[in-house]
């Protein structure tokens, strides 16, 4: 017979216990607003940076490439947290507003 350590097992009694805190799954509006702003400004930065690099605005392509790089840095976290907020709003399994860190 195999040895089973019951100190680390999860039983039905553990799941049925009430928690002393209330779970608040309200949308964090400030954080979602920041995520959407990062997404919008990142997208604009990428588009304007590519346009600036193509037309050599500012005299050389490096200005446009730097602007596009800055847009990418803004776009990535904006897209990530906007996606989490959207999936939590739609109720997809595994996504919650608590996954978005407070500002």
C-alpha positions as CSV (number, residue, x, y, z in Angstrom):
1,X,0.0,0.0,0.0
2,X,1.3,3.4,-1.0
3,X,2.1,6.1,1.6
4,X,-0.2,9.1,1.4
5,X,0.6,12.3,3.3
6,X,-2.8,13.7,4.3
7,X,-1.3,17.0,5.5
8,X,-1.1,18.3,2.0
9,X,-4.2,16.8,0.5
10,X,-7.3,18.8,-0.4
11,X,-10.5,17.3,0.8
12,X,-14.1,18.4,0.3
13,X,-14.1,19.9,3.8
14,X,-11.3,22.3,2.8
15,X,-13.2,23.5,-0.3
16,X,-16.5,23.9,1.6
17,X,-14.9,26.2,4.3
18,X,-16.0,29.8,4.1
19,X,-13.4,32.4,3.6
20,X,-13.2,35.3,5.9
21,X,-12.9,37.8,3.1
22,X,-15.3,38.7,0.3
23,X,-14.1,38.3,-3.3
24,X,-14.5,41.5,-5.2
25,X,-14.5,41.0,-8.9
26,X,-15.4,44.6,-9.8
27,X,-13.6,46.0,-12.9
28,X,-10.6,48.2,-11.9
29,X,-11.4,51.2,-14.1
30,X,-8.1,53.1,-13.5
31,X,-6.0,50.2,-14.5
32,X,-8.1,49.3,-17.5
33,X,-8.0,53.0,-18.6
34,X,-4.2,52.9,-18.3
35,X,-4.0,49.7,-20.3
36,X,-6.2,51.1,-23.1
37,X,-4.2,54.3,-23.1
38,X,-0.9,52.3,-23.5
39,X,-2.5,50.3,-26.3
40,X,-3.6,53.4,-28.2
41,X,-0.4,55.4,-27.7
42,X,1.7,52.3,-28.5
43,X,-0.2,51.7,-31.8
44,X,0.1,55.4,-32.7
45,X,3.8,55.3,-31.9
46,X,4.4,52.2,-34.1
47,X,2.4,53.7,-37.1
48,X,4.0,57.2,-36.8
49,X,7.5,55.7,-36.3
50,X,7.2,53.6,-39.4
51,X,5.9,56.6,-41.3
52,X,8.7,58.8,-40.0
53,X,11.4,56.1,-40.9
54,X,10.0,55.6,-44.4
55,X,9.8,59.4,-45.2
56,X,13.0,60.3,-43.2
57,X,11.2,62.8,-41.0
58,X,13.8,64.5,-38.9
59,X,16.6,64.0,-41.4
60,X,17.4,60.3,-40.9
61,X,15.7,56.9,-40.3
62,X,16.9,56.5,-36.7
63,X,14.4,59.0,-35.4
64,X,11.5,57.0,-36.8
65,X,12.9,53.7,-35.7
66,X,13.4,55.0,-32.2
67,X,9.8,56.2,-32.2
68,X,8.5,52.8,-33.5
69,X,10.6,51.1,-30.7
70,X,9.0,53.3,-28.1
71,X,5.6,52.5,-29.5
72,X,6.4,48.8,-29.2
73,X,7.4,49.2,-25.6
74,X,4.0,50.9,-24.9
75,X,2.0,48.5,-27.0
76,X,3.0,45.2,-25.4
77,X,1.8,45.8,-21.8
78,X,-1.2,47.7,-23.1
79,X,-2.3,44.8,-25.3
80,X,-1.6,42.3,-22.6
81,X,-3.7,43.9,-19.9
82,X,-6.5,45.0,-22.2
83,X,-6.8,41.4,-23.3
84,X,-7.0,40.2,-19.7
85,X,-9.7,42.9,-19.0
86,X,-11.7,41.9,-22.1
87,X,-11.6,38.2,-21.3
88,X,-12.5,38.8,-17.7
89,X,-15.4,41.0,-18.8
90,X,-16.6,38.3,-21.2
91,X,-16.3,35.6,-18.4
92,X,-13.7,33.3,-20.0
93,X,-12.5,30.6,-17.6
94,X,-9.2,31.4,-16.0
95,X,-9.4,35.2,-16.4
96,X,-10.4,37.6,-13.6
97,X,-10.1,41.3,-12.9
98,X,-7.8,40.3,-10.0
99,X,-5.2,39.4,-12.6
100,X,-4.7,43.1,-13.4
101,X,-2.2,44.6,-10.9
102,X,-3.3,47.8,-9.0
103,X,-1.8,51.2,-10.1
